[in-house]
Structure formats: structure tokens, C-alpha cells
Amino acid sequence: MNSLLITLIFTSFAINQDAMAQSRLLDGVKRNPDEAKSICKSFRNLNKENISAGSPKSIQKISIQKNISEVDAEILSMYVRGLYCPETF
């Protein structure tokens, strides 16, 4: 029983840490709309080349520019597109 409780505590802590990291990632764009506009401009340029903002090329570019994982870059991409440039694909 004690091992189950310890496992649940550590699992809860790990999930909470991930949620906090995601929150900080998105808060940066919320506090700096110019950053979101810059990302949207990049998405529009890719769209002109018929490349999706959610493409591996786009996600990798964001990942490198922001020094974040590709998973975080994909989350950031979806967030920015949803709030700031939903017309991009």
C-alpha cells in the first residue's frame, strides 16, 4: 500500500511539472504579442510555399529558434495559430 501511495505522489508531481512548463511556454507568447506576430509571419511565408505551419520543417524551425523540444514547439505552434493566425494552415 505504501509503495502505491509513493508511486501516486511521484506521478502527480511529474504531471504537475509538465503542466507548469507548458504554462510558462504559452505565457511567454501571451505576454509578448509581437513574438506571436513574428511566428505568424513565418507561418504565412511557409504557407506561400504550400508548406503547413504544422509541418516537420516548421516545427523543427521553431524548436531550434526557441531552444525547446519539438513537442513543445508543436504545442506552441498550435497555440499561436489558434489565437493569433487561424487563417494559416
C-alpha positions, 0 to 999 in steps of 0.5 A: 500500500505504501509503495502505491501511495509513493508511486501516486505522489511521484506521478502527480508531481511529474504531471504537475511539472509538465503542466507548469512548463507548458504554462510558462511556454504559452505565457511567454507568447501571451505576454509578448504579442509581437513574438506571436506576430513574428511566428505568424509571419513565418507561418504565412511565408511557409504557407506561400510555399504550400508548406503547413505551419504544422509541418516537420520543417516548421516545427523543427524551425521553431524548436531550434529558434526557441531552444525547446523540444519539438513537442513543445514547439508543436504545442506552441505552434498550435497555440499561436495559430489558434489565437493569433493566425487561424487563417494559416494552415 
